[in-house]
Every structure is written in C-alpha cells, then in structure tokens.
Amino acid sequence: MKSDRGPLGKLQVRKMVMAGTSMSSGTLVNYLPAHMVFRTPAMERIFDGFMPTSYGGTIREIDVPLIEMPTMLEEETNVPRRQDGDEPGRQFRLYEIAGIGHVDSRDNVRLHPNPCVKPLSTVPVQAYFSVGLHHLLRWVDQGIVPPRAPRILLDRDTSNDGSMMALDTNGNPLGGIRTPYVDVPTARYTASNTAADPLIANPSAYVTANGMQGARTMCRLSAYQEPYPKDKLKELYGNKRDYVRKVEARLQDLEKQGWSLPIYRDVILGDANAVDF
C-alpha cells in the first residue's frame, strides 16, 4: 500500500492506520505483537496508528499511537485499565463516549425491524467513533497530540440502578466524553437489550437465518433507550424551542473542545428537532 508497486500506483500514502470494531478489534489486538516485528522493505513501520473500537480490556504498549474506544457494554463487563500516555512507545488514549452502544443500532440492518424487547438506541455511534479517528489521524500525520478525556465513572454496584456505571439523576452514565444525548437528554441509554421471545414476524435476513440465537446475539450487543414521558421533558426544558437551544449550545461547546465534529451537526440537531413535546 505504501509502495509505488501497490494498488494505488504512484499515489503516495503518507500514513496508514488499522481500525476495527468488536471482533475485528480482537483481530487488531492479536496483530500488535506482529506489528512490533514486521517492517516494510525500507525498514519502516507498516502501520502508523491503531484504533480498536467496541473493545474492552487493557492493550499492550506499542511504538505508534493507539486510541481505544470501549462502549457501555465494555464498561459493564471488561473495563480497560491502561492510562493515557504521550511519550514514544506509550502514545495512548482511552476515549469512553458516555451513552453509546457496542453496535450502531441506529443503522444496523440486522436490527431492523427491531427484534428486541426495548426500543433501539438511536444515538449515532459513527458520529463519535469518528472523533477518535479524527484525533488519531492528526496524531500520526501531523504530530498533533490529542486531548485527554475523563473516564466513565463506575460504582460497581448493580443493586442500586442495574448498572456497574455510576448514573446521573436522569439515568445516564457520569463522566467520559460527553454528548448532547446525555447532557441534554430526552431518554435513558442502557447497554444490552433483550430479544423478544417469541421471535418477531418478518425479522431481518440475519435473524431469519440464525433464528432466536441471531436475535439474542444482536440484542445483547445493542444499546436501548427509554424515552422520557412528555411531562418530564416539559419539567426539564419547558418547551421544545428551549430544549433545541440547549442542544445547540452544548453542541457548540463540544465542537470547540474537539469532542464533536461539525460534519455531524445536522444529524445531531435533526434528532433534537424531531423530539416530540
């Protein structure tokens, strides 16, 4: 890929990163020992950075930047312990986005129609994984050191609210990288849905091929949302106009901080304007 004999011809690749999500992230992590050995014919690194998403667990140190992005599912089951670092050989960031699910249930064709008991989360996961990719590409290509982010807070107690995470008064995770979906919320977001039993009529092709096991797998990996009733929305925000203004203000702050990309502004504001008061 980096040579003039590769599929890109004479187009020069400045930097190359490897990314994966869920099982693909496991493959990425398993590759890291080989990354420390293999080099191009010019004895350069093959990959200049890595980004495993929807992945939990502590990842070894390597000689290029790596940004790990777990989700609520990993916060509930396998929390990474590695600390951020800037020096060569320890260039690492852990970006935990508050309120996102292991799979993007908003757009995942395997989950439409919804085979789960509770409503699927509509948080645009791609809008927030892209934040990690943005910072990683600038890190490896321009040497711009990315910001550090607070971690999701854990109370490790499921008896109080059903979650290993510490939750706010609206039922959403505390800490982590914030979004308008949890800072100006209209729903509670929770990891791990449950498959409807018996199986729904006319499920997706994936669920049809795999039956209840397929539905159970996808629902376990998806987050769900429990929308607030209209009386709570009015209690929190008064009216829709004031709510949308608060979303706009929070989104502007997050964009300035580097935690939301302007290219997704219309998507996020579109969600806010679609809320029914």
C-alpha positions as CSV (number, residue, x, y, z in Angstrom):
1,M,0.0,0.0,0.0
2,K,2.9,2.4,0.8
3,S,5.0,1.5,-2.3
4,D,4.7,2.6,-5.9
5,R,4.1,-1.0,-6.8
6,G,0.9,-1.3,-4.8
7,P,-2.7,-1.0,-5.8
8,L,-2.6,2.8,-5.5
9,G,0.2,3.1,-8.1
10,K,2.2,6.3,-7.8
11,L,-0.2,7.9,-5.3
12,Q,1.9,8.2,-2.1
13,V,0.4,7.0,1.2
14,R,1.7,9.3,3.9
15,K,0.4,7.3,6.8
16,M,-1.7,4.2,7.3
17,V,-3.8,3.1,10.3
18,M,-5.6,-0.1,11.2
19,A,-9.0,0.1,12.8
20,G,-11.6,-2.5,13.8
21,T,-14.7,-2.8,15.9
22,S,-15.8,-5.6,18.2
23,M,-14.5,-8.9,16.8
24,S,-12.4,-7.0,14.3
25,S,-10.8,-5.2,17.2
26,G,-9.8,-8.5,18.7
27,T,-8.0,-9.3,15.4
28,L,-6.3,-6.0,15.6
29,V,-5.1,-6.5,19.1
30,N,-3.9,-10.0,18.2
31,Y,-1.9,-8.5,15.4
32,L,0.0,-6.0,17.6
33,P,2.9,-8.3,18.5
34,A,3.5,-8.9,14.8
35,H,3.4,-5.1,14.2
36,M,6.4,-4.8,16.6
37,V,8.4,-7.2,14.3
38,F,7.3,-6.7,10.7
39,R,8.6,-3.7,8.7
40,T,8.4,-2.5,5.1
41,P,11.4,-3.3,2.7
42,A,12.7,0.2,3.7
43,M,12.5,-0.9,7.4
44,E,9.7,1.5,8.2
45,R,6.6,0.7,10.2
46,I,3.8,-0.8,8.2
47,F,1.0,0.8,10.3
48,D,1.4,4.3,11.9
49,G,-1.5,4.0,14.3
50,F,-4.3,1.8,15.5
51,M,-7.9,2.3,16.7
52,P,-9.9,-0.6,18.2
53,T,-13.5,0.3,18.9
54,S,-16.2,-1.5,20.8
55,Y,-13.4,-3.3,22.6
56,G,-12.6,-3.7,26.3
57,G,-9.5,-4.9,28.1
58,T,-6.0,-3.5,28.6
59,I,-3.9,-3.3,25.4
60,R,-0.2,-3.7,25.3
61,E,2.2,-0.8,24.6
62,I,3.4,-0.4,21.1
63,D,5.6,2.1,19.1
64,V,2.8,4.1,17.4
65,P,-0.2,5.9,18.7
66,L,-3.3,3.9,19.6
67,I,-6.8,5.1,20.6
68,E,-9.1,2.6,22.2
69,M,-12.8,3.3,22.3
70,P,-14.9,1.0,24.5
71,T,-18.7,1.4,24.8
72,M,-21.2,0.9,27.6
73,L,-21.1,-2.8,27.1
74,E,-17.4,-2.9,27.9
75,E,-17.9,-0.6,30.8
76,E,-20.3,-3.1,32.2
77,T,-18.1,-6.2,31.6
78,N,-14.4,-5.5,30.8
79,V,-13.1,-2.1,31.7
80,P,-9.7,-1.1,30.3
81,R,-7.1,-0.1,32.9
82,R,-4.3,1.4,30.8
83,Q,-3.5,5.0,31.4
84,D,-3.1,7.7,28.7
85,G,0.5,8.5,27.6
86,D,2.3,10.9,25.2
87,E,5.9,9.7,25.1
88,P,7.1,7.4,22.3
89,G,6.2,3.8,23.0
90,R,3.3,4.9,25.2
91,Q,1.2,7.0,22.9
92,F,-2.3,6.0,24.0
93,R,-5.7,7.5,24.6
94,L,-8.8,5.8,26.1
95,Y,-11.9,7.5,24.7
96,E,-15.1,6.4,26.5
97,I,-18.2,8.1,25.0
98,A,-21.0,8.3,27.5
99,G,-24.1,6.5,26.4
100,I,-23.1,4.7,23.2
101,G,-23.7,1.0,22.4
102,H,-21.5,-1.8,21.2
103,V,-23.2,-1.8,17.8
104,D,-24.7,1.1,15.9
105,S,-28.3,0.0,16.4
106,R,-29.5,3.2,14.6
107,D,-28.3,1.9,11.2
108,N,-27.5,-1.8,11.7
109,V,-29.6,-3.7,9.1
110,R,-29.5,-6.8,11.3
111,L,-31.6,-4.9,13.9
112,H,-34.3,-3.6,11.6
113,P,-37.1,-4.4,12.2
114,N,-36.3,-4.3,15.9
115,P,-36.1,-7.9,17.2
116,C,-35.5,-6.7,20.8
117,V,-37.9,-6.0,23.7
118,K,-37.0,-2.4,24.2
119,P,-36.6,0.5,21.7
120,L,-33.2,0.6,20.0
121,S,-30.8,3.4,20.8
122,T,-30.7,6.0,18.0
123,V,-27.5,7.7,19.2
124,P,-25.4,8.0,16.0
125,V,-22.4,5.9,17.1
126,Q,-20.5,6.7,13.9
127,A,-20.5,10.4,14.9
128,Y,-18.5,9.6,18.0
129,F,-16.2,6.9,16.7
130,S,-15.2,9.4,14.0
131,V,-14.0,11.7,16.8
132,G,-11.4,9.1,17.8
133,L,-10.4,8.6,14.1
134,H,-10.1,12.4,13.6
135,H,-7.7,12.7,16.6
136,L,-5.7,9.6,15.6
137,L,-5.1,10.8,12.0
138,R,-3.9,14.2,13.2
139,W,-1.7,12.5,15.8
140,V,0.1,10.2,13.3
141,D,0.1,12.5,10.3
142,Q,0.7,16.0,11.9
143,G,2.0,15.2,15.3
144,I,-0.9,17.0,17.0
145,V,-1.2,15.4,20.4
146,P,-4.9,14.7,21.1
147,P,-6.8,15.9,24.2
148,R,-7.2,13.6,27.2
149,A,-10.7,12.6,28.2
150,P,-12.2,11.8,31.6
151,R,-13.2,8.2,32.2
152,I,-16.7,6.8,32.7
153,L,-17.3,6.7,36.4
154,L,-18.0,3.3,38.0
155,D,-19.7,2.5,41.2
156,R,-19.5,-1.3,40.5
157,D,-22.9,-1.8,42.1
158,T,-25.8,-3.1,40.1
159,S,-28.2,-3.3,43.0
160,N,-28.9,0.4,43.0
161,D,-29.7,1.1,39.4
162,G,-28.9,-2.1,37.4
163,S,-25.6,-0.8,36.1
164,M,-21.9,-1.1,37.0
165,M,-21.6,2.5,35.9
166,A,-22.4,5.5,38.1
167,L,-25.5,7.1,36.7
168,D,-26.9,10.7,36.9
169,T,-30.4,11.6,38.1
170,N,-31.7,11.1,34.5
171,G,-30.3,7.5,34.4
172,N,-27.3,8.1,32.1
173,P,-23.6,7.5,32.7
174,L,-21.5,10.0,34.6
175,G,-18.0,11.0,33.2
176,G,-16.5,10.1,29.9
177,I,-16.7,12.1,26.7
178,R,-20.0,13.9,26.8
179,T,-22.6,14.3,24.1
180,P,-25.9,16.3,23.8
181,Y,-27.7,13.0,24.0
182,V,-26.6,12.6,27.7
183,D,-26.1,16.2,28.7
184,V,-29.4,17.4,27.3
185,P,-31.2,14.1,27.4
186,T,-34.6,13.0,26.3
187,A,-34.1,9.3,27.1
188,R,-32.1,7.0,29.3
189,Y,-29.5,4.9,27.4
190,T,-28.6,1.5,28.6
191,A,-26.3,-1.3,27.4
192,S,-27.6,-4.7,26.3
193,N,-31.1,-5.2,25.0
194,T,-33.0,-8.5,25.2
195,A,-34.5,-10.4,22.3
196,A,-38.3,-10.6,22.0
197,D,-39.5,-14.2,22.6
198,P,-41.2,-15.5,20.5
199,L,-39.3,-14.1,17.6
200,I,-40.9,-11.1,15.8
201,A,-42.6,-11.6,12.5
202,N,-40.6,-10.7,9.4
203,P,-37.2,-10.2,11.0
204,S,-34.1,-9.2,9.2
205,A,-32.3,-11.6,6.9
206,Y,-29.6,-12.2,9.5
207,V,-32.1,-13.0,12.2
208,T,-34.1,-15.2,9.8
209,A,-31.0,-17.2,9.0
210,N,-30.0,-17.6,12.7
211,G,-33.3,-17.6,14.5
212,M,-33.5,-16.8,18.2
213,Q,-29.8,-17.1,18.6
214,G,-29.2,-14.4,16.0
215,A,-31.8,-12.1,17.7
216,R,-30.2,-12.8,21.1
217,T,-26.7,-12.0,19.9
218,M,-27.7,-8.7,18.2
219,C,-29.9,-7.6,21.1
220,R,-27.2,-8.3,23.6
221,L,-24.8,-6.2,21.6
222,S,-27.2,-3.3,21.1
223,A,-28.0,-0.4,23.5
224,Y,-31.6,0.6,24.1
225,Q,-33.2,3.8,25.0
226,E,-36.2,4.6,27.3
227,P,-37.6,7.9,26.2
228,Y,-38.8,10.3,28.9
229,P,-42.5,11.0,29.1
230,K,-43.7,14.4,27.9
231,D,-44.3,15.7,31.4
232,K,-40.6,15.0,32.3
233,L,-39.5,16.8,29.1
234,K,-41.5,19.8,30.0
235,E,-40.2,19.7,33.5
236,L,-36.6,19.6,32.3
237,Y,-36.8,22.1,29.4
238,G,-40.2,23.9,29.5
239,N,-40.8,23.7,25.8
240,K,-39.2,22.4,22.6
241,R,-37.7,25.7,21.5
242,D,-35.7,26.0,24.7
243,Y,-34.7,22.4,24.5
244,V,-33.3,22.8,21.0
245,R,-31.5,25.9,22.1
246,K,-29.8,24.0,24.9
247,V,-28.8,21.2,22.5
248,E,-27.3,23.8,20.1
249,A,-25.4,25.5,22.9
250,R,-24.0,22.2,24.2
251,L,-23.1,21.0,20.7
252,Q,-21.2,24.2,20.0
253,D,-19.2,23.7,23.3
254,L,-18.4,20.1,22.4
255,E,-17.2,21.1,18.9
256,K,-14.9,23.7,20.3
257,Q,-13.5,21.1,22.7
258,G,-12.9,18.6,19.9
259,W,-15.5,16.1,21.1
260,S,-17.9,16.5,18.2
261,L,-17.2,17.0,14.5
262,P,-19.1,19.8,12.6
263,I,-19.9,17.4,9.8
264,Y,-22.4,15.6,12.1
265,R,-24.0,18.8,13.3
266,D,-27.0,18.5,11.1
267,V,-27.6,14.9,12.2
268,I,-27.5,15.8,15.9
269,L,-29.6,18.9,15.5
270,G,-32.0,16.9,13.3
271,D,-32.5,14.5,16.2
272,A,-33.2,17.3,18.6
273,N,-35.8,18.9,16.3
274,A,-37.5,15.5,15.9
275,V,-38.2,15.2,19.7
276,D,-42.0,15.4,20.3
277,F,-43.0,17.6,23.2
